[in-house]
Amino acid sequence: PLGQTDRVGAELKQPPSKKTALEDLLGGTFDEPVAQHISQIDAEMNKYRAETSISLNSCPLKWWKENARLYPLLSSIAKAYLSTPATSVPSERVFSSAGDIVNVQRSQLCPKNVDMLIFLKKNM
C-alpha cells in the first residue's frame, strides 16, 4: 500500500500527452513565434498607411501587383479580397439565402432590414 505522500505524488504526475494525427502530420509547421509575424504585420501596415492614395482611375490590383514585394503579407490579402471570384456560385448562394429570408410571411420587411439579414446570414 502507498503512503499518503506517495499517493499525492502519484496524482501530481501527469502521463505524457499523446500526439494527435494532426500534430503528427503538421509537425512543427506552426511553431514559429507569433510575435515575429505581428511585428512584421504592424511594420507593413504602418508603411502602407504612410503611402499616398492612388487615384480613383487607377486599378488597385495592378498597384498591389507592382508593390507586392514591399507588402508581401498585405498583398496576398488584397489579392484575395479585391479579385473577382472565378465562378458565380457565391452570388447564387446569396440569392438563394435572400429567397429563404424573404418569403410570404416576411413580405413586409423593409429593404434595409432585408439587407442586414442577408449580410448576417452570409457572414456568420
Protein Blocks (a to p, Z undefined) as FASTA:
>chain_A
ZZfklmmmmmmpccdddddfklmmnmmmlmpcfklmmmmmmmmmmmmmmpccddfkbcfk
lmmmmmmmmmmmlmmmmmmmmpccfbfklmmmmmmmmmmmmcfklmmpcfklmmmmmmmm
mmZZ
